[in-house]
């Protein structure tokens, strides 16, 4: 794994660049990411392209032996472009135009903006596409950040109408598929269709899901335009995008199919403060991040690149406090090293710290860097040196170990749950993470795969958010020989977010003779107990099932729980965290997979012959096995990493 930093030469005097480059090399850094927010410096006025400063910056880095990833600067259209063409600005679901003054102020459906992006990308790629230091390109920056995937502009509505016409044979077919007879919502023509916003109460879930699909397709098309330019002008370089954490507003699998590498931006403390399910988790993991959150995303984005043998890069790694969460704690000493080595354990080819030097001005002035605003080293500089020393100790790393267990992550199915949640506390992403956390706490190496993946060779596959299920995936799973766990709500919708004619779980009925005849969503305070050995509790959601199969157990009120036949299991409730753990352990024992108990914040990940152990705390732990150690030792304090070679 290479080490990198995100660098903004436009923020600092040219006379400083060579000093910075030499210092980067002294830290063990070999890759520098630049350029993704520099449009106004590259084109300060229409057609006035000033690329030479960026070429000079790349030359300076190259002279020090550093490699460069260039970001296309399209996340920040300059003021002159907005003034000349204000209709490139996005419109929120409140109907208000989202104006100039921050970033991501553009509409994916603006053809004029797309052309302007193509122009600037062609200029930058034409200047740097064959430069020997340039090893890759990042398209744009964090698609969808600040809730910017969907725009409700006139451009978007017009494009949506055309999209709908391409999806359905006729307006009558659309009306039928969307259930528009309900509440007299029928459209007379495609040109009459509106965006799903501003209504008195809920709009149709089919309409909302179609809007999500359309908005996702706009991102795919926008990204593809840049990819085509870069492939032409910069052949042989890796193309990537930096996806975000805890974000499902578009189909990342569809975008990744056009890329060589999947990248993502990891901010463990920021994500914890913003997205944690409970206040108890926020306090427990305040200065480390949740022990499974970074790993979940590593495996998710590694799975995006399944067609490219799972290649992924960590394009932004939090080094210290961020500026954008409600509370911005300082990571415990050693956490940057832990996060970096954990990325290596999951197969990252690059760990790139955001950022090299803290900017003393503007919106992110409190966002930490490797250097302080005055140019002196921050405390994390020594942690970068430590990561580099550890990587030198490990030597060349083998291919990432394939797991025996896989989760299937379906962005469209996830969007259907958002469109028709049937409960205010549904939290579909947290439901997926519950299963991941249970597997990881049992010491499993986990792959997260798209619905069109090959499942052969896996011992266990879990369908977590496959609400729109077709016959093809059922056949592939059945042929794989794996034990398959279909979680509650699997196969509960057709492609237009309607209940299947045969009822849920839809296509799954080919292998499991059951149907869901009632569902209930429950307040968090309610637990519905299951009568079984050890006891289990349903939480937030459960289903009443009609089946010729005898349930494995029953709720105390007589509803059945957990149906299975052959290798197929259907879990007709969401379980609380402890119950999910017990259920997973029982299934792992059934199929004979080795289990390693990982208490507290201890987690293991195998890569080839190497086993990586990380301790997120909150207490010190004693490893149950391991050694002789290449890095660390058996007794692990909080933020420690231990690595040993295991040939068994």
C-alpha positions as CSV (number, residue, x, y, z in Angstrom):
1,X,0.0,0.0,0.0
2,X,1.3,3.4,-0.9
3,X,0.9,6.5,1.3
4,X,-0.4,9.7,-0.1
5,X,-1.6,13.2,0.8
6,X,-4.1,15.6,-0.7
7,X,-2.3,18.8,-1.6
8,X,-3.5,22.2,-2.7
9,X,-0.5,24.1,-4.3
10,X,-2.9,26.9,-5.3
11,X,-3.2,27.8,-1.5
12,X,0.5,28.3,-1.0
13,X,3.4,30.4,-2.5
14,X,5.2,28.7,-5.4
15,X,8.4,29.1,-3.4
16,X,7.1,26.6,-0.9
17,X,6.2,23.8,-3.3
18,X,9.7,22.2,-3.5
19,X,10.1,22.3,0.3
20,X,6.7,20.6,0.7
21,X,7.6,17.9,-1.9
22,X,10.8,17.1,-0.1
23,X,9.1,16.9,3.2
24,X,6.4,14.6,1.8
25,X,9.1,12.2,0.7
26,X,10.7,12.3,4.1
27,X,7.4,11.1,5.6
28,X,7.2,8.1,3.3
29,X,4.6,9.6,1.0
30,X,4.7,8.6,-2.7
31,X,1.4,9.8,-4.2
32,X,-0.1,13.3,-4.2
33,X,-3.7,14.1,-5.1
34,X,-4.2,17.7,-6.4
35,X,-6.5,19.9,-8.5
36,X,-10.0,18.9,-7.7
37,X,-11.2,22.4,-6.5
38,X,-9.1,24.6,-8.7
39,X,-11.4,25.6,-11.6
40,X,-11.4,29.4,-10.9
41,X,-7.5,29.3,-10.9
42,X,-7.4,27.2,-14.1
43,X,-10.0,29.3,-15.9
44,X,-10.4,32.7,-14.2
45,X,-12.5,34.1,-17.0
46,X,-14.4,32.4,-19.9
47,X,-11.8,30.8,-22.2
48,X,-8.9,32.3,-20.3
49,X,-7.2,29.0,-19.5
50,X,-4.2,29.2,-17.2
51,X,-2.9,25.7,-16.7
52,X,0.8,26.4,-16.4
53,X,0.8,26.8,-12.6
54,X,-0.7,23.3,-12.3
55,X,1.9,21.9,-14.7
56,X,4.6,23.6,-12.7
57,X,3.2,22.0,-9.5
58,X,3.2,18.5,-11.0
59,X,6.8,19.1,-12.3
60,X,7.9,20.1,-8.8
61,X,6.3,16.9,-7.3
62,X,7.8,14.8,-10.1
63,X,11.3,16.2,-9.4
64,X,11.0,14.8,-5.9
65,X,10.0,11.3,-7.3
66,X,6.3,11.7,-6.3
67,X,3.4,10.4,-8.4
68,X,0.3,12.4,-8.9
69,X,-3.5,11.8,-9.1
70,X,-5.2,14.8,-10.7
71,X,-8.8,15.7,-9.9
72,X,-11.1,17.2,-12.5
73,X,-12.2,20.5,-11.0
74,X,-15.9,20.1,-11.8
75,X,-17.3,20.1,-8.3
76,X,-16.9,23.9,-8.0
77,X,-18.1,25.9,-11.1
78,X,-16.6,29.4,-11.0
79,X,-18.6,32.5,-10.3
80,X,-18.4,33.8,-13.9
81,X,-20.0,30.6,-15.2
82,X,-22.8,30.9,-12.6
83,X,-23.4,34.5,-13.5
84,X,-23.5,33.8,-17.2
85,X,-25.7,30.7,-16.9
86,X,-27.6,30.7,-13.5
87,X,-29.7,27.7,-14.7
88,X,-26.7,25.4,-14.0
89,X,-27.5,25.8,-10.3
90,X,-29.4,23.0,-8.6
91,X,-32.8,23.4,-7.1
92,X,-33.7,21.8,-3.7
93,X,-36.8,19.9,-2.9
94,X,-38.1,23.0,-1.2
95,X,-38.1,24.7,-4.7
96,X,-35.2,27.1,-3.7
97,X,-32.2,27.5,-6.0
98,X,-29.0,26.5,-4.2
99,X,-26.7,29.4,-5.0
100,X,-23.0,30.2,-5.3
101,X,-20.8,30.5,-2.2
102,X,-19.7,27.0,-1.3
103,X,-19.3,23.9,-3.5
104,X,-21.3,21.3,-5.5
105,X,-23.5,24.1,-6.9
106,X,-24.4,22.4,-10.1
107,X,-27.2,20.4,-11.7
108,X,-26.4,17.0,-13.3
109,X,-29.2,17.6,-15.8
110,X,-27.8,20.9,-17.2
111,X,-26.5,20.2,-20.7
112,X,-24.7,23.5,-20.7
113,X,-22.9,22.7,-17.5
114,X,-21.9,19.3,-18.9
115,X,-20.4,20.9,-21.9
116,X,-18.5,23.4,-19.7
117,X,-17.1,20.5,-17.7
118,X,-16.0,18.7,-20.8
119,X,-14.2,21.8,-21.9
120,X,-12.2,22.2,-18.7
121,X,-11.5,18.5,-18.4
122,X,-10.2,18.4,-22.0
123,X,-7.9,21.4,-21.3
124,X,-6.4,19.9,-18.1
125,X,-6.2,16.4,-19.5
126,X,-4.6,17.7,-22.7
127,X,-1.9,19.5,-20.6
128,X,-1.2,16.7,-18.2
129,X,-2.6,13.5,-19.7
130,X,0.8,12.0,-20.7
131,X,2.9,13.5,-18.0
132,X,5.1,10.8,-16.5
133,X,4.2,11.7,-12.9
134,X,0.4,11.4,-13.5
135,X,-0.7,7.9,-12.6
136,X,-4.4,8.5,-12.3
137,X,-7.4,10.8,-12.5
138,X,-10.2,11.4,-10.0
139,X,-13.5,12.5,-11.6
140,X,-15.1,15.4,-9.9
141,X,-15.3,15.2,-6.1
142,X,-17.7,13.3,-3.8
143,X,-20.8,13.0,-6.0
144,X,-23.8,13.9,-3.9
145,X,-22.1,15.6,-1.0
146,X,-24.4,18.1,0.7
147,X,-27.4,16.3,-0.7
148,X,-26.8,17.3,-4.3
149,X,-27.7,14.2,-6.4
150,X,-31.3,15.2,-7.0
151,X,-32.1,18.6,-8.4
152,X,-35.6,19.7,-8.9
153,X,-34.9,22.3,-11.6
154,X,-36.7,22.8,-14.9
155,X,-33.7,21.1,-16.6
156,X,-34.1,18.0,-14.3
157,X,-37.9,17.8,-14.7
158,X,-37.6,18.0,-18.5
159,X,-34.9,15.2,-18.5
160,X,-37.0,13.1,-16.1
161,X,-39.9,13.2,-18.5
162,X,-37.7,11.9,-21.3
163,X,-36.3,9.3,-19.0
164,X,-39.8,8.1,-18.1
165,X,-40.8,7.9,-21.8
166,X,-37.8,5.7,-22.5
167,X,-38.6,3.4,-19.5
168,X,-42.3,2.8,-20.3
169,X,-44.1,1.9,-23.5
170,X,-46.8,4.4,-23.0
171,X,-48.2,6.8,-20.5
172,X,-50.9,4.3,-19.7
173,X,-48.2,1.7,-18.8
174,X,-46.6,4.3,-16.5
175,X,-49.9,5.1,-14.8
176,X,-50.6,1.4,-14.3
177,X,-47.0,0.7,-13.0
178,X,-47.1,3.6,-10.6
179,X,-50.6,2.9,-9.3
180,X,-51.8,6.4,-10.4
181,X,-55.5,5.4,-10.3
182,X,-55.0,5.9,-6.5
183,X,-55.9,9.5,-5.5
184,X,-56.6,10.3,-9.1
185,X,-52.9,10.8,-10.0
186,X,-53.1,9.7,-13.7
187,X,-51.0,11.7,-16.2
188,X,-52.3,12.3,-19.7
189,X,-48.8,12.5,-21.2
190,X,-45.2,12.2,-20.3
191,X,-44.9,16.0,-20.6
192,X,-47.3,16.3,-17.7
193,X,-45.1,14.5,-15.2
194,X,-43.8,16.5,-12.3
195,X,-41.0,16.0,-9.9
196,X,-42.1,14.2,-6.6
197,X,-41.9,17.3,-4.4
198,X,-44.1,20.0,-2.8
199,X,-47.2,17.8,-2.5
200,X,-49.7,18.1,0.4
201,X,-48.7,14.7,1.7
202,X,-46.7,11.7,0.5
203,X,-46.1,11.3,-3.2
204,X,-46.2,7.8,-4.8
205,X,-43.4,5.6,-3.7
206,X,-43.1,4.4,-7.4
207,X,-42.7,8.0,-8.4
208,X,-40.0,8.6,-5.8
209,X,-38.2,5.4,-6.8
210,X,-38.3,6.4,-10.5
211,X,-36.9,9.8,-9.5
212,X,-34.1,8.1,-7.6
213,X,-33.3,5.9,-10.6
214,X,-33.4,8.8,-13.0
215,X,-31.1,11.0,-10.7
216,X,-28.7,8.0,-10.4
217,X,-28.6,7.6,-14.1
218,X,-27.8,11.3,-14.5
219,X,-24.7,10.8,-12.3
220,X,-23.6,7.8,-14.3
221,X,-23.9,9.7,-17.6
222,X,-22.1,12.8,-16.2
223,X,-19.2,10.7,-14.9
224,X,-19.0,8.7,-18.2
225,X,-18.5,11.9,-20.2
226,X,-15.4,12.7,-18.2
227,X,-14.2,9.1,-18.3
228,X,-14.3,9.1,-22.1
229,X,-12.3,12.3,-22.4
230,X,-9.7,11.0,-19.9
231,X,-9.3,7.7,-21.6
232,X,-8.6,9.4,-24.9
233,X,-6.2,12.1,-23.6
234,X,-4.5,10.1,-20.8
235,X,-4.3,6.5,-21.8
236,X,-3.0,3.9,-19.4
237,X,-3.8,5.9,-16.3
238,X,-6.2,4.7,-13.6
239,X,-9.6,6.4,-13.4
240,X,-11.4,6.7,-10.1
241,X,-13.9,8.6,-8.1
242,X,-13.9,9.3,-4.4
243,X,-17.2,7.9,-3.0
244,X,-18.5,8.8,0.4
245,X,-19.4,7.0,3.6
246,X,-23.0,6.2,4.7
247,X,-24.3,7.4,1.4
248,X,-26.8,5.7,-0.9
249,X,-28.4,8.4,-3.1
250,X,-27.2,6.8,-6.3
251,X,-26.1,3.4,-7.6
252,X,-22.4,3.3,-6.9
253,X,-22.1,0.0,-8.7
254,X,-23.3,1.6,-12.0
255,X,-20.7,4.5,-11.7
256,X,-17.9,2.1,-10.8
257,X,-18.4,0.0,-13.9
258,X,-16.8,2.9,-15.9
259,X,-13.8,3.2,-13.6
260,X,-10.6,1.3,-13.0
261,X,-10.4,1.9,-9.2
262,X,-13.0,2.5,-6.6
263,X,-12.1,5.2,-4.1
264,X,-13.7,6.5,-1.0
265,X,-13.2,9.2,1.7
266,X,-12.9,7.9,5.3
267,X,-13.8,10.2,8.2
268,X,-14.4,7.8,11.1
269,X,-15.0,10.4,13.8
270,X,-17.1,12.7,11.6
271,X,-19.3,9.8,10.5
272,X,-19.7,8.6,14.1
273,X,-20.8,12.0,15.3
274,X,-23.2,12.6,12.3
275,X,-24.5,9.1,11.7
276,X,-24.2,6.9,14.8
277,X,-27.4,5.0,15.7
278,X,-27.2,5.8,19.4
279,X,-25.8,8.4,21.8
280,X,-24.1,5.5,23.6
281,X,-22.1,4.6,20.5
282,X,-21.1,8.3,20.0
283,X,-19.6,8.4,23.5
284,X,-18.1,4.9,23.5
285,X,-16.2,5.4,20.3
286,X,-15.7,9.2,20.5
287,X,-12.0,9.3,19.7
288,X,-11.6,6.1,17.7
289,X,-14.7,5.8,15.4
290,X,-16.9,2.7,15.4
291,X,-14.8,-0.5,15.1
292,X,-16.8,-1.7,12.1
293,X,-17.7,1.4,10.2
294,X,-14.4,2.0,8.3
295,X,-14.1,-1.7,7.6
296,X,-17.7,-1.9,6.3
297,X,-17.0,0.8,3.7
298,X,-13.6,-0.7,2.8
299,X,-15.3,-4.0,1.9
300,X,-18.3,-2.2,0.3
301,X,-16.1,-0.2,-2.1
302,X,-13.7,-3.1,-2.7
303,X,-16.8,-4.9,-3.9
304,X,-17.7,-2.1,-6.3
305,X,-14.6,-3.0,-8.3
306,X,-15.3,-6.7,-8.6
307,X,-14.9,-6.5,-12.4
308,X,-11.4,-5.0,-11.8
309,X,-10.4,-7.6,-9.2
310,X,-11.5,-5.5,-6.3
311,X,-9.1,-2.6,-6.7
312,X,-9.7,0.3,-4.4
313,X,-7.9,3.3,-3.0
314,X,-8.5,5.3,0.2
315,X,-8.5,8.8,-1.4
316,X,-9.1,10.8,1.8
317,X,-8.3,9.6,5.3
318,X,-9.1,11.7,8.3
319,X,-5.9,12.5,10.3
320,X,-7.3,14.7,13.1
321,X,-10.4,16.7,13.9
322,X,-12.6,17.7,11.1
323,X,-14.7,20.8,10.8
324,X,-18.1,19.6,9.6
325,X,-19.5,17.5,12.3
326,X,-21.5,18.8,15.3
327,X,-18.7,17.8,17.5
328,X,-15.1,17.4,16.3
329,X,-13.0,15.3,18.7
330,X,-9.3,14.7,18.4
331,X,-8.5,11.0,17.5
332,X,-6.6,9.1,20.2
333,X,-2.8,8.9,19.5
334,X,-2.2,6.0,17.2
335,X,-5.6,6.1,15.5
336,X,-4.3,7.4,12.1
337,X,-1.8,4.5,12.1
338,X,-4.6,2.0,13.0
339,X,-6.9,3.4,10.3
340,X,-4.1,3.2,7.7
341,X,-3.0,-0.3,8.5
342,X,-6.6,-1.5,8.6
343,X,-7.0,-0.1,5.1
344,X,-4.0,-2.2,4.1
345,X,-5.6,-5.3,5.7
346,X,-8.6,-4.8,3.5
347,X,-6.6,-4.4,0.3
348,X,-6.2,-0.7,-0.2
349,X,-3.5,0.2,-2.8
350,X,-3.3,3.7,-1.5
351,X,-4.0,5.5,1.8
352,X,-4.2,9.2,1.1
353,X,-4.4,11.6,4.1
354,X,-6.6,14.6,3.8
355,X,-4.8,16.9,3.9
356,X,-1.1,17.9,3.8
357,X,-1.4,21.4,5.3
358,X,-4.2,22.9,7.3
359,X,-5.6,26.0,5.6
360,X,-5.9,28.9,8.0
361,X,-8.8,30.5,6.1
362,X,-12.3,29.6,4.7
363,X,-14.8,26.9,5.5
364,X,-12.4,24.2,6.5
365,X,-9.9,26.1,8.6
366,X,-10.3,23.8,11.6
367,X,-9.9,20.7,9.5
368,X,-6.6,19.1,10.6
369,X,-3.7,18.3,8.3
370,X,-0.2,16.8,8.4
371,X,1.2,20.3,8.8
372,X,-0.3,23.1,10.9
373,X,-1.3,26.4,9.3
374,X,2.2,27.8,10.0
375,X,3.9,25.0,8.1
376,X,5.2,23.1,11.1
377,X,4.4,19.4,11.7
378,X,1.2,18.4,13.4
379,X,1.2,15.4,15.8
380,X,0.0,13.1,13.0
381,X,3.2,13.4,11.0
382,X,4.9,10.9,13.2
383,X,2.0,8.5,12.7
384,X,2.6,8.6,8.9
385,X,6.2,7.7,9.6
386,X,5.1,4.9,11.8
387,X,2.7,3.5,9.0
388,X,5.5,3.7,6.5
389,X,7.9,1.8,8.9
390,X,5.2,-0.9,9.5
391,X,4.7,-1.3,5.8
392,X,8.4,-1.7,5.2
393,X,8.4,-4.4,7.9
394,X,5.6,-6.3,6.2
395,X,7.2,-6.1,2.8
396,X,5.2,-6.8,-0.3
397,X,1.6,-7.7,0.5
398,X,-0.3,-10.6,-1.1
399,X,-3.7,-10.3,-2.8
400,X,-6.5,-9.6,-0.5
401,X,-7.9,-12.7,1.1
402,X,-11.3,-13.7,-0.3
403,X,-13.9,-14.2,2.5
404,X,-16.0,-17.3,3.1
405,X,-18.9,-15.0,3.8
406,X,-20.6,-12.4,1.6
407,X,-23.2,-9.7,2.0
408,X,-25.1,-8.5,-1.1
409,X,-25.6,-4.8,-1.2
410,X,-28.2,-3.5,-3.7
411,X,-28.4,0.3,-4.0
412,X,-31.8,0.1,-5.9
413,X,-33.3,-2.2,-3.3
414,X,-32.0,0.2,-0.6
415,X,-33.7,3.1,-2.4
416,X,-37.0,1.2,-2.5
417,X,-36.8,0.9,1.3
418,X,-36.3,4.6,1.5
419,X,-39.3,5.2,-0.8
420,X,-41.6,3.0,1.2
421,X,-40.2,2.5,4.7
422,X,-43.4,1.6,6.5
423,X,-42.0,3.1,9.7
424,X,-40.1,6.2,10.8
425,X,-37.2,4.2,12.3
426,X,-36.5,1.9,9.4
427,X,-32.8,2.9,8.9
428,X,-32.0,0.4,6.1
429,X,-28.3,1.1,6.1
430,X,-28.0,0.4,9.8
431,X,-29.9,-2.9,9.3
432,X,-27.2,-4.0,6.8
433,X,-24.5,-3.0,9.2
434,X,-26.1,-5.1,12.0
435,X,-25.3,-8.2,9.9
436,X,-21.8,-7.0,9.0
437,X,-21.0,-6.2,12.6
438,X,-22.2,-9.6,13.8
439,X,-20.0,-11.4,11.3
440,X,-17.0,-9.2,12.0
441,X,-17.3,-9.7,15.8
442,X,-17.1,-13.4,15.0
443,X,-13.7,-12.9,13.3
444,X,-15.0,-13.4,9.7
445,X,-13.4,-12.0,6.6
446,X,-16.4,-10.5,4.6
447,X,-16.9,-9.6,1.0
448,X,-19.7,-7.1,0.1
449,X,-20.9,-7.8,-3.4
450,X,-23.3,-6.3,-6.0
451,X,-26.4,-8.3,-7.0
452,X,-24.8,-9.3,-10.3
453,X,-21.7,-10.9,-8.7
454,X,-20.7,-14.6,-8.9
455,X,-21.5,-16.3,-5.6
456,X,-19.7,-19.6,-6.2
457,X,-17.2,-20.5,-3.5
458,X,-18.9,-18.8,-0.6
459,X,-20.1,-20.7,2.4
460,X,-22.6,-18.1,3.5
461,X,-24.4,-15.3,1.6
462,X,-26.7,-12.8,3.2
463,X,-29.3,-10.7,1.3
464,X,-29.5,-7.5,3.3
465,X,-31.4,-5.0,1.2
466,X,-32.5,-7.0,-1.9
467,X,-36.0,-5.8,-1.8
468,X,-36.4,-6.0,-5.7
469,X,-35.5,-9.6,-6.4
470,X,-35.4,-11.2,-9.8
471,X,-35.2,-14.9,-10.7
472,X,-31.6,-14.6,-12.0
473,X,-30.1,-13.9,-8.6
474,X,-32.1,-16.6,-6.9
475,X,-30.9,-19.1,-9.5
476,X,-27.3,-18.0,-9.1
477,X,-27.5,-18.2,-5.3
478,X,-29.2,-21.6,-5.5
479,X,-26.5,-23.0,-7.8
480,X,-23.7,-21.6,-5.6
481,X,-24.3,-24.2,-2.9
482,X,-23.9,-21.5,-0.2
483,X,-26.2,-21.2,2.8
484,X,-28.3,-18.1,2.0
485,X,-29.9,-15.9,4.6
486,X,-32.6,-13.7,3.2
487,X,-33.4,-10.9,5.7
488,X,-36.8,-9.4,6.3
489,X,-38.2,-7.4,3.4
490,X,-36.3,-9.4,0.8
491,X,-38.3,-9.6,-2.4
492,X,-41.0,-7.3,-1.0
493,X,-41.3,-5.0,-4.1
494,X,-41.5,-5.2,-7.8
495,X,-39.4,-2.8,-9.9
496,X,-42.0,-0.1,-9.4
497,X,-42.1,-0.4,-5.6
498,X,-45.4,-2.3,-5.6
499,X,-46.1,-5.4,-3.5
500,X,-45.5,-8.5,-5.8
501,X,-48.6,-10.2,-7.1
502,X,-47.6,-13.4,-5.2
503,X,-46.8,-11.3,-2.1
504,X,-43.4,-11.0,-0.5
505,X,-40.8,-12.5,-0.7
506,X,-41.5,-12.5,-4.5
507,X,-39.0,-14.5,-6.5
508,X,-37.7,-16.1,-3.4
509,X,-40.8,-18.3,-3.3
510,X,-39.2,-20.5,-5.9
511,X,-36.9,-21.9,-3.2
512,X,-38.9,-21.1,0.0
513,X,-42.7,-21.9,0.0
514,X,-43.9,-19.0,2.1
515,X,-45.6,-15.6,1.8
516,X,-45.8,-12.6,4.1
517,X,-49.4,-11.8,5.0
518,X,-48.9,-9.0,7.6
519,X,-46.1,-6.7,8.6
520,X,-45.6,-4.3,11.5
521,X,-43.1,-1.6,12.3
522,X,-42.5,-1.1,16.0
523,X,-41.2,1.7,18.3
524,X,-37.6,1.3,19.5
525,X,-38.7,0.6,23.0
526,X,-40.7,-2.5,21.9
527,X,-38.9,-5.9,21.8
528,X,-40.9,-9.0,20.6
529,X,-39.3,-12.1,22.2
530,X,-38.8,-15.4,20.4
531,X,-39.1,-18.7,22.2
532,X,-35.8,-20.4,21.3
533,X,-32.6,-21.5,23.0
534,X,-30.8,-18.5,24.2
535,X,-33.7,-16.2,23.3
536,X,-33.9,-13.7,20.5
537,X,-35.7,-10.3,20.2
538,X,-37.3,-8.8,17.2
539,X,-36.8,-5.0,17.0
540,X,-38.4,-2.3,14.8
541,X,-39.9,-4.8,12.2
542,X,-41.4,-8.2,12.0
543,X,-43.6,-10.2,9.6
544,X,-46.4,-12.7,9.8
545,X,-45.7,-15.6,7.5
546,X,-48.0,-18.2,5.9
547,X,-46.1,-21.3,5.0
548,X,-46.3,-25.1,4.8
549,X,-42.8,-25.0,6.4
550,X,-42.6,-25.3,10.2
551,X,-40.9,-22.2,11.7
552,X,-37.7,-22.8,13.5
553,X,-39.1,-20.9,16.5
554,X,-42.2,-18.8,17.4
555,X,-42.8,-15.4,18.9
556,X,-44.5,-15.5,22.3
557,X,-47.8,-14.4,20.6
558,X,-47.7,-17.4,18.2
559,X,-46.3,-15.8,15.0
560,X,-43.6,-18.0,13.4
561,X,-40.0,-16.9,13.3
562,X,-37.2,-18.1,10.9
563,X,-38.2,-20.4,8.1
564,X,-35.7,-22.6,6.2
565,X,-35.5,-25.3,3.6
566,X,-32.3,-26.8,2.3
567,X,-29.6,-24.1,2.2
568,X,-32.2,-21.3,2.2
569,X,-33.2,-19.3,5.3
570,X,-35.7,-16.5,5.7
571,X,-35.5,-14.2,8.8
572,X,-38.9,-12.5,9.0
573,X,-37.9,-9.8,11.5
574,X,-35.2,-7.3,12.2
575,X,-33.3,-8.5,15.3
576,X,-31.6,-6.3,17.9
577,X,-27.8,-6.3,17.8
578,X,-27.3,-9.0,20.5
579,X,-29.9,-11.2,18.8
580,X,-28.3,-10.7,15.4
581,X,-25.0,-11.8,16.9
582,X,-26.5,-15.0,18.4
583,X,-28.3,-15.9,15.1
584,X,-25.2,-15.4,13.0
585,X,-23.0,-17.5,15.4
586,X,-25.6,-20.3,15.1
587,X,-25.4,-20.3,11.3
588,X,-21.6,-20.1,11.2
589,X,-21.5,-23.2,13.5
590,X,-23.9,-25.0,11.2
591,X,-21.7,-24.6,8.2
592,X,-18.5,-25.3,10.2
593,X,-16.7,-21.9,9.7
594,X,-14.0,-21.1,12.2
595,X,-15.2,-18.5,14.7
596,X,-12.9,-16.1,16.6
597,X,-14.6,-14.2,19.4
598,X,-13.7,-10.5,19.1
599,X,-14.8,-8.7,22.3
600,X,-15.2,-5.0,22.6
601,X,-13.4,-3.2,19.8
602,X,-11.0,-5.9,18.9
603,X,-11.3,-6.9,15.2
604,X,-9.3,-9.2,12.9
605,X,-8.8,-9.2,9.2
606,X,-6.8,-11.7,7.2
607,X,-4.8,-10.8,4.0
608,X,-3.0,-13.8,2.6
609,X,-0.8,-15.2,5.3
610,X,-1.0,-12.1,7.4
611,X,-3.6,-11.5,10.2
612,X,-4.2,-7.9,11.2
613,X,-5.6,-7.2,14.6
614,X,-6.8,-3.7,15.6
615,X,-8.1,-2.6,18.9
616,X,-10.7,0.2,18.9
617,X,-11.1,-0.1,22.7
618,X,-12.5,1.1,24.9
619,X,-10.3,-1.3,26.9
620,X,-7.0,-3.1,26.4
621,X,-7.3,-6.7,25.2
622,X,-5.3,-9.9,25.2
623,X,-5.3,-11.6,21.8
624,X,-6.6,-15.2,22.0
625,X,-3.9,-16.4,19.7
626,X,-1.2,-15.1,17.3
627,X,2.5,-14.7,16.9
628,X,5.3,-14.5,16.4
629,X,4.4,-10.9,15.8
630,X,5.7,-8.8,12.9
631,X,4.1,-5.7,14.3
632,X,2.8,-5.2,17.9
633,X,2.3,-7.9,20.5
634,X,-0.3,-10.1,22.2
635,X,-1.4,-7.5,24.8
636,X,-3.0,-4.7,22.9
637,X,-3.8,-1.2,24.3
638,X,-6.4,1.0,22.7
639,X,-5.4,2.1,19.2
640,X,-2.8,-0.7,19.0
641,X,-2.2,-2.8,15.9
642,X,-0.7,-6.3,15.9
643,X,0.2,-8.3,12.8
644,X,1.4,-11.9,12.5
645,X,1.9,-14.5,9.8
646,X,-0.6,-17.5,9.9
647,X,-0.2,-20.4,7.5
648,X,-3.1,-22.4,8.7
